[in-house]
């Protein structure tokens, strides 16, 4: 891998603008993500939803207020630790960095906001609620999330020029490719639900 990227570099040692990639390294991709040497692909957030949505990550004991009686006051004291994914759902498309072996996913996926990151909601709380006859009451923990979209910026762009044992690629730090979407954690809420609603 080192030999494949070291051939045919031009420009300064710190900021080479072109390089020769072997077929086995580039895997034929139109854009090869940068991984170092002053040439690093970035994940950029381009759009966020105005509104958030609630992901109910824990539900405690459900209590039912008996019909035919009066209102039912409830008090819960909970000490609850819940581990949740920081970003859930969505997907990732590498666009012009796609290749038969899909090898460039390994480079760009860790760049995506929240990739393989967990959040711990640790809360000790006392909750009071009053339910009317026939209603249910239940303590809950909620991860509030926001839909987020982005893409990737910066990469080695394939040219039509050959080089020793490969193809010449030129660095373009502004080129955009691919896209990703995630539902990203914003904040946590501990509370209670009456008839399944906060």
C-alpha positions in Angstrom: 0.0 0.0 0.0 2.8 2.4 0.8 4.6 1.6 -2.4 1.4 2.2 -4.4 1.0 5.7 -3.1 4.6 6.8 -3.2 5.2 6.5 -6.9 4.9 9.6 -9.2 4.2 12.2 -6.5 4.5 15.8 -7.7 4.5 19.1 -5.8 6.0 19.5 -2.3 6.5 16.6 0.1 3.9 18.1 2.5 1.2 18.8 -0.1 1.6 16.6 -3.2 -1.1 17.4 -5.8 -0.9 14.2 -7.8 0.1 10.6 -7.2 0.2 7.2 -9.0 -2.2 4.6 -7.6 -2.0 1.0 -8.6 -5.3 -0.7 -9.7 -5.2 -2.9 -6.6 -5.0 0.2 -4.3 -7.5 2.5 -6.1 -9.8 -0.4 -6.9 -10.9 1.6 -10.0 -12.7 4.3 -8.0 -13.2 7.7 -9.7 -12.4 9.3 -6.3 -10.1 7.8 -3.8 -10.5 9.2 -0.2 -7.5 10.8 1.3 -6.1 9.4 4.5 -3.1 11.4 5.4 -0.1 13.5 4.4 -2.1 16.7 4.3 -4.8 15.1 2.1 -7.7 13.9 4.3 -11.3 13.4 3.3 -13.8 15.1 5.6 -17.4 14.4 6.4 -19.5 17.5 6.2 -23.0 18.1 7.6 -25.0 19.9 5.0 -28.6 19.9 6.3 -30.5 19.3 9.5 -34.2 19.0 10.1 -35.9 21.9 11.9 -37.8 19.6 14.2 -36.6 16.7 16.4 -38.3 13.4 17.1 -38.4 11.3 20.3 -36.9 7.8 20.5 -38.3 6.0 23.5 -35.3 4.0 24.7 -36.7 2.7 28.0 -40.2 2.2 29.5 -40.8 1.3 33.1 -43.7 -0.4 34.8 -47.1 0.4 33.4 -49.7 1.3 35.9 -53.5 1.4 35.2 -55.8 3.7 37.1 -58.9 1.7 37.9 -62.2 2.7 36.3 -65.0 3.8 38.6 -62.8 5.4 41.2 -61.0 8.7 41.6 -57.8 10.0 40.2 -54.6 8.0 40.8 -51.5 9.8 42.0 -48.3 8.0 41.2 -44.7 8.6 42.3 -41.7 6.8 40.8 -38.2 6.9 42.0 -35.9 5.4 39.4 -32.2 4.9 39.0 -31.8 3.9 35.4 -28.8 3.6 33.1 -29.6 3.2 29.4 -27.0 2.8 26.6 -28.1 4.0 23.2 -26.6 4.6 19.8 -25.6 8.2 19.2 -26.8 8.1 15.6 -29.3 5.6 14.3 -31.0 4.9 11.0 -30.1 6.4 7.7 -27.4 5.2 5.4 -24.1 6.0 3.6 -23.4 6.1 -0.1 -19.8 6.7 -1.2 -20.8 7.8 -4.7 -17.8 8.2 -7.0 -15.6 6.5 -4.4 -17.5 3.2 -5.0 -15.5 0.2 -6.1 -16.1 -3.5 -6.7 -14.8 -4.5 -3.3 -16.5 -1.6 -1.5 -13.1 -1.0 0.2 -13.5 2.8 0.5 -16.5 2.4 2.8 -13.9 1.4 5.5 -12.4 4.9 5.2 -15.4 7.1 5.0 -17.8 5.4 7.4 -15.9 6.3 10.5 -16.0 10.0 9.4 -19.8 10.0 9.5 -21.2 11.9 12.5 -22.0 9.5 15.4 -20.6 6.4 13.7 -20.3 3.5 16.2 -20.7 6.0 19.1 -22.8 5.3 22.1 -24.4 7.6 24.7 -25.2 6.6 28.2 -28.3 8.1 29.8 -27.7 7.8 33.5 -30.5 9.3 35.6 -31.9 9.0 39.1 -35.2 10.8 39.2 -38.4 11.0 41.1 -41.5 11.5 39.0 -45.0 12.4 40.1 -48.0 11.9 37.8 -51.7 11.8 38.2 -53.9 9.6 36.0 -57.6 9.7 35.6 -59.7 6.6 35.9 -59.0 4.3 32.9 -55.7 5.9 32.0 -52.3 4.3 32.1 -49.1 5.9 33.6 -45.5 4.9 32.9 -42.0 6.3 33.6 -39.9 6.6 30.4 -36.5 7.7 29.1 -36.3 9.3 25.7 -33.5 10.1 23.3 -34.4 13.2 21.4 -32.9 13.1 17.9 -32.6 15.2 14.8 -32.5 14.0 11.2 -29.1 15.1 9.7 -27.7 14.8 6.2 -24.2 15.4 4.8 -21.6 14.3 2.3 -17.9 13.9 1.9 -15.3 16.6 0.8 -11.8 16.1 -0.5 -10.3 13.2 -2.5 -7.9 11.9 -5.1 -9.6 12.3 -8.5 -8.8 9.8 -11.3 -7.3 11.3 -14.5 -7.0 9.8 -17.9 -3.2 9.7 -17.5 -1.4 6.4 -16.9 1.7 6.1 -14.8 4.1 3.3 -13.8 1.9 0.3 -12.9 -1.2 2.4 -12.4 -3.2 5.6 -13.0 -2.5 9.2 -12.0 -4.9 10.8 -9.4 -4.9 14.5 -8.6 -5.9 15.9 -5.2 -9.0 18.1 -5.0 -9.7 19.3 -1.5 -13.1 20.8 -2.4 -14.6 18.0 -4.4 -17.8 16.6 -2.9 -19.0 13.0 -3.3 -21.4 10.5 -1.8 -23.9 11.3 0.9 -25.1 10.1 4.3 -28.1 10.5 6.6 -28.4 9.8 10.3 -30.8 10.5 13.2 -28.4 12.2 15.6 -28.8 12.4 19.4 -29.6 15.9 20.7 -30.6 15.4 24.3 -32.2 13.0 26.8 -35.5 13.3 28.6 -36.7 11.5 31.7 -40.4 11.7 32.5 -43.7 9.9 32.4 -46.3 9.0 29.8 -50.0 9.1 30.4 -51.9 6.8 28.0 -48.6 6.4 26.0 -48.0 10.2 25.5 -45.6 12.5 27.3 
